[in-house]
Amino acid sequence: MLVIIPVFIYAIFLDDLLRHTLDAQETALSTIWDYAVSDYAAEPTGGEAFAGFGQTQGLARQMYCDHESGIDSYQTDPPECRLRTMHHHQELVAHACWMHPEAQQVECTVDQNAVGSYGVTLHASYMRQFNRGGLIRCSSRSGVQNYLLPTTFLQEFSQVDLAKEHKDGDVHDNAEAKGDRTKDTYYLPWERIALVTDTWALTTPQNTEPGVKDTEPTNVYVRVAHIYSSQENSGFTQMSPAAEQLVRQAIQRKLLDTSLQLDNDAGDDPRNVSISIKAQTGSNAPTQRIDQGDGAGTYFNNEWRDWEANNNQATAQARGEYYMGCQQPGKC
């Protein structure tokens, strides 16, 4: 019994320790993937990199303030995380806490220049204007203390401590207490994970017809126009005065009526970008009906059919109804 009882309670301690390790992993892993569904197109506020960056982290910290996602009360008055209650400290042997000096509740940062920066002036101007993603890093670390195991056992036979110092009383007070924490705290490994978010992510369906200007900042037209008409775009700076000169010469030689000046319409003025995008619905081909001189015509607005390989069409048909081509939900 002198051997079996310590071995039994030590096994319980290891079980608690393993569960706390998995909970700590869940905290960082779940939080980082919350950023994968953030609305990067929405206007940011308060100096944030993108809308909801701080809110995503704040909600995660509130969910995991009691170390796991399964026992939240979602109490708001007062907020659950501000209560120093012991309701989430019910383990038999080992208690985890974020309040240890070398522990850390989940924290996230974003570096918008860590990836995708080419050192090209035109690209840098685009990133300053539209980049709301980047490399997001989340990290957390938990500390665990022993509340059941005796520190020493059968010292006449062994001088090796069975466990770190035994604790009792308020878990939060013990975690914040001053002293040598190497003697009473098991610090779990740092949980670190990163996610690269798509800086071109648009959350609203795009529907733009040729010849139509679009000034909505969350639409792709504004982004394309930023590159197309930039003074850093040598093709544009060379074409723009040449287009003006061509129209003037045509008017002088009576080839154009004086009313047909470059009028800044996207469809007629080459100095303004004209693009065609139509959201595809169901199995319908992505087409648009365009008014033209001899009536109207229907055209594909991407390489849906090139009459050789039809790669876009084949890719869409092979994708199936589920994510990444998975034909059975939850089976891939």
Legacy VTK file of the C-alpha trace (Angstrom):
# vtk DataFile Version 3.0
C-alpha trace
ASCII
DATASET POLYDATA
POINTS 332 float
0.000 0.000 0.000
2.931 2.323 0.688
3.843 2.046 -2.991
0.444 1.607 -4.654
-1.222 4.699 -3.108
1.489 7.209 -4.193
1.618 5.649 -7.660
-2.171 5.924 -7.942
-2.400 9.575 -6.931
0.635 10.424 -9.080
-1.190 8.903 -12.072
-4.136 11.204 -11.302
-1.727 14.147 -11.208
-0.314 13.211 -14.613
-3.846 12.945 -15.985
-4.636 16.470 -14.760
-1.348 17.724 -16.165
-2.044 16.197 -19.574
-5.526 17.725 -19.670
-4.146 21.162 -18.781
-1.580 20.801 -21.564
-4.314 20.007 -24.094
-6.412 22.933 -22.832
-3.436 25.259 -23.293
-2.956 23.982 -26.841
-6.636 24.507 -27.595
-6.451 28.105 -26.410
-3.781 29.139 -28.910
-4.983 26.907 -31.746
-8.622 27.978 -31.528
-7.771 31.664 -31.260
-5.508 31.767 -34.313
-8.132 30.122 -36.516
-10.736 32.666 -35.408
-8.706 35.166 -37.406
-9.190 33.094 -40.549
-12.853 34.176 -40.670
-12.361 37.838 -39.741
-13.891 40.510 -41.975
-10.781 42.023 -43.519
-12.790 44.181 -45.929
-14.568 46.105 -43.152
-13.140 49.462 -42.156
-10.835 49.133 -39.119
-11.266 51.378 -36.081
-9.025 52.563 -33.296
-5.789 52.082 -35.198
-6.280 48.341 -35.659
-4.739 46.539 -38.602
-8.181 45.294 -39.624
-11.679 45.353 -38.209
-12.131 43.054 -35.246
-8.480 42.252 -34.523
-8.666 43.269 -30.864
-12.200 41.969 -30.470
-11.208 38.489 -31.677
-8.414 38.335 -29.140
-10.633 39.775 -26.391
-13.381 37.220 -26.927
-10.817 34.410 -26.919
-9.306 35.638 -23.652
-12.787 35.795 -22.134
-13.623 32.277 -23.312
-10.399 30.757 -22.007
-9.960 32.820 -18.842
-11.109 29.731 -16.935
-8.619 27.606 -18.914
-11.116 25.716 -21.038
-14.046 26.403 -23.344
-16.521 23.981 -21.798
-17.688 25.667 -18.577
-18.217 29.297 -19.542
-21.156 31.029 -17.908
-20.953 34.020 -20.301
-21.728 36.216 -17.342
-21.384 39.889 -18.272
-22.386 41.835 -15.151
-19.823 41.683 -13.748
-17.776 39.919 -16.434
-16.937 36.355 -15.522
-13.217 36.842 -16.134
-13.013 39.582 -13.516
-14.325 37.348 -10.776
-11.740 35.661 -8.583
-14.043 32.758 -7.935
-12.902 29.170 -7.584
-15.674 27.638 -9.667
-13.225 26.599 -12.392
-10.655 25.195 -9.973
-12.193 21.819 -9.175
-9.335 19.491 -10.081
-8.329 16.870 -7.554
-4.552 17.208 -7.837
-3.217 19.810 -10.268
-4.550 23.331 -10.784
-3.649 25.457 -13.805
-3.585 29.250 -13.704
-2.714 32.075 -16.105
-1.626 34.321 -13.226
1.790 32.800 -12.617
4.595 35.322 -13.263
5.996 33.449 -16.268
2.610 32.356 -17.631
0.584 34.277 -20.202
-3.032 34.272 -21.250
-3.434 34.085 -25.015
-2.053 37.112 -26.829
-1.928 37.817 -30.567
0.024 40.229 -32.742
-0.048 41.015 -36.451
2.898 41.976 -38.635
1.702 43.379 -41.946
5.155 43.547 -43.498
6.480 40.151 -42.452
5.323 38.451 -45.634
4.538 39.561 -49.164
6.712 42.670 -49.233
8.732 42.782 -52.466
10.540 46.065 -51.923
8.858 47.510 -55.039
7.461 51.038 -54.719
4.191 50.296 -56.522
3.598 47.164 -54.483
4.456 48.998 -51.251
1.887 51.706 -52.011
-0.745 49.036 -52.548
0.113 47.376 -49.246
-0.167 50.684 -47.390
-3.574 51.324 -48.908
-5.233 47.915 -48.772
-3.202 45.484 -46.680
-5.232 44.523 -43.611
-3.861 41.059 -43.071
-0.374 39.740 -42.621
1.383 37.303 -40.328
-0.643 36.795 -37.146
1.063 35.147 -34.182
-0.734 33.858 -31.075
0.953 32.509 -27.959
-0.008 31.348 -24.486
1.523 29.574 -21.515
-0.005 28.111 -18.383
1.424 27.244 -14.987
0.321 24.259 -12.864
0.659 23.693 -9.114
0.337 20.565 -7.013
-2.541 20.423 -4.491
-2.477 16.774 -3.360
0.833 14.985 -3.822
3.239 15.048 -0.891
6.524 16.688 -1.799
8.552 13.924 -0.180
7.808 10.253 0.405
9.828 7.553 2.192
12.863 9.792 2.516
14.746 7.093 4.351
14.859 5.187 1.074
15.127 8.024 -1.439
16.137 11.683 -1.423
14.278 12.450 -4.648
11.214 14.675 -4.268
7.988 13.117 -5.482
6.565 16.427 -6.664
7.025 20.164 -6.402
5.897 21.893 -3.217
2.407 21.039 -2.052
-0.048 23.967 -2.108
-3.399 24.605 -0.465
-5.843 27.492 -0.213
-6.731 30.037 -2.909
-5.285 29.038 -6.287
-5.116 32.608 -7.607
-3.317 33.906 -4.519
-0.825 31.044 -4.704
-0.179 31.732 -8.375
0.526 35.421 -7.758
2.575 34.901 -4.599
6.195 36.023 -4.648
9.037 33.556 -4.294
11.057 30.974 -6.166
8.506 29.588 -8.641
10.802 26.763 -9.748
10.014 25.050 -6.435
6.218 25.075 -6.667
5.141 25.565 -10.308
5.154 23.321 -13.365
5.344 25.688 -16.336
3.837 24.090 -19.415
5.574 24.617 -22.780
4.839 27.793 -24.703
2.061 27.343 -27.216
2.943 29.339 -30.318
1.150 29.282 -33.637
1.002 31.607 -36.636
-1.340 32.194 -39.553
-0.793 34.121 -42.780
-4.003 35.846 -43.817
-4.934 36.794 -47.363
-4.378 40.528 -47.861
-6.700 40.484 -50.875
-9.546 38.897 -48.964
-12.895 40.424 -49.957
-15.986 39.298 -48.106
-18.617 40.776 -50.408
-19.505 39.293 -53.821
-18.039 41.346 -56.661
-20.225 42.442 -59.560
-18.683 45.022 -61.882
-19.595 45.664 -65.515
-17.269 47.078 -68.163
-17.461 50.839 -68.506
-18.697 51.391 -64.963
-16.626 53.186 -62.342
-16.787 51.906 -58.787
-15.669 53.996 -55.818
-16.691 51.608 -53.035
-13.425 51.035 -51.102
-14.290 47.408 -50.289
-14.621 46.421 -53.945
-11.935 45.084 -56.242
-12.357 47.893 -58.790
-10.694 50.409 -56.473
-7.790 48.044 -55.895
-7.212 47.396 -59.583
-7.490 51.118 -60.365
-4.875 51.875 -57.713
-2.339 49.752 -59.591
-3.492 50.600 -63.113
-3.408 54.391 -62.792
-0.469 54.694 -60.419
2.310 57.057 -61.447
4.671 54.219 -60.588
3.109 52.219 -63.421
5.337 53.109 -66.373
2.857 51.664 -68.833
0.164 54.051 -67.624
2.390 57.126 -67.556
3.487 56.459 -71.139
0.009 55.623 -72.428
-1.892 58.511 -70.836
-0.364 61.470 -72.757
-0.233 59.358 -75.931
-3.989 58.708 -75.690
-4.683 62.423 -75.261
-2.514 63.289 -78.237
-4.234 60.655 -80.400
-7.670 62.123 -79.673
-6.503 65.694 -80.352
-4.999 64.714 -83.692
-8.154 62.828 -84.668
-10.262 65.899 -83.929
-7.906 68.199 -85.818
-8.083 65.936 -88.882
-11.873 65.782 -88.690
-11.785 62.087 -87.861
-13.647 62.680 -84.591
-16.356 65.085 -83.635
-15.248 67.691 -81.120
-17.820 66.333 -78.649
-15.985 62.999 -78.479
-13.263 64.123 -76.103
-11.758 61.815 -73.522
-14.585 62.032 -71.031
-13.176 59.966 -68.108
-15.813 57.282 -68.545
-14.277 53.936 -67.647
-15.403 52.323 -70.863
-14.201 55.025 -73.276
-11.201 56.587 -71.598
-8.152 54.270 -71.583
-6.787 56.235 -68.630
-9.469 54.629 -66.466
-9.563 50.921 -65.800
-12.523 48.925 -67.054
-13.088 45.467 -65.637
-15.732 42.775 -65.716
-16.543 40.598 -62.716
-19.758 38.739 -62.050
-20.372 36.468 -59.074
-21.058 32.940 -60.215
-24.196 31.294 -58.851
-24.699 27.554 -58.848
-23.653 25.814 -62.019
-24.323 28.801 -64.257
-21.403 29.960 -66.357
-19.915 33.342 -65.375
-21.210 35.500 -68.219
-22.245 39.104 -68.701
-24.419 40.682 -71.374
-22.637 43.732 -72.754
-24.253 46.549 -74.752
-22.279 47.302 -77.899
-22.530 49.116 -81.180
-24.578 46.499 -82.991
-26.830 45.576 -80.067
-25.666 43.375 -77.206
-23.547 40.275 -76.741
-22.919 37.709 -74.026
-19.351 37.123 -72.959
-17.472 35.086 -70.369
-15.835 37.347 -67.809
-12.950 34.962 -67.098
-11.226 31.999 -68.721
-14.277 29.798 -68.074
-14.071 28.423 -71.578
-11.036 28.835 -73.792
-12.159 26.166 -76.246
-8.965 24.206 -75.630
-8.687 23.063 -72.030
-11.480 24.952 -70.203
-9.470 24.746 -66.984
-11.683 27.038 -64.893
-14.806 25.134 -65.851
-13.183 21.759 -65.178
-11.904 22.924 -61.777
-15.350 24.134 -60.710
-17.009 20.916 -61.823
-14.429 18.754 -60.025
-14.680 20.700 -56.782
-18.016 19.219 -55.797
-20.337 20.643 -53.184
-17.949 20.594 -50.248
-14.731 22.214 -49.169
-11.591 21.519 -51.225
-13.304 18.936 -53.360
-14.378 16.689 -50.478
-17.332 14.686 -51.727
-18.563 13.627 -48.276
-18.911 16.136 -45.397
-16.526 15.414 -42.536
-14.778 12.561 -44.361
-11.732 14.360 -45.764
LINES 1 333
332 0 1 2 3 4 5 6 7 8 9 10 11 12 13 14 15 16 17 18 19 20 21 22 23 24 25 26 27 28 29 30 31 32 33 34 35 36 37 38 39 40 41 42 43 44 45 46 47 48 49 50 51 52 53 54 55 56 57 58 59 60 61 62 63 64 65 66 67 68 69 70 71 72 73 74 75 76 77 78 79 80 81 82 83 84 85 86 87 88 89 90 91 92 93 94 95 96 97 98 99 100 101 102 103 104 105 106 107 108 109 110 111 112 113 114 115 116 117 118 119 120 121 122 123 124 125 126 127 128 129 130 131 132 133 134 135 136 137 138 139 140 141 142 143 144 145 146 147 148 149 150 151 152 153 154 155 156 157 158 159 160 161 162 163 164 165 166 167 168 169 170 171 172 173 174 175 176 177 178 179 180 181 182 183 184 185 186 187 188 189 190 191 192 193 194 195 196 197 198 199 200 201 202 203 204 205 206 207 208 209 210 211 212 213 214 215 216 217 218 219 220 221 222 223 224 225 226 227 228 229 230 231 232 233 234 235 236 237 238 239 240 241 242 243 244 245 246 247 248 249 250 251 252 253 254 255 256 257 258 259 260 261 262 263 264 265 266 267 268 269 270 271 272 273 274 275 276 277 278 279 280 281 282 283 284 285 286 287 288 289 290 291 292 293 294 295 296 297 298 299 300 301 302 303 304 305 306 307 308 309 310 311 312 313 314 315 316 317 318 319 320 321 322 323 324 325 326 327 328 329 330 331
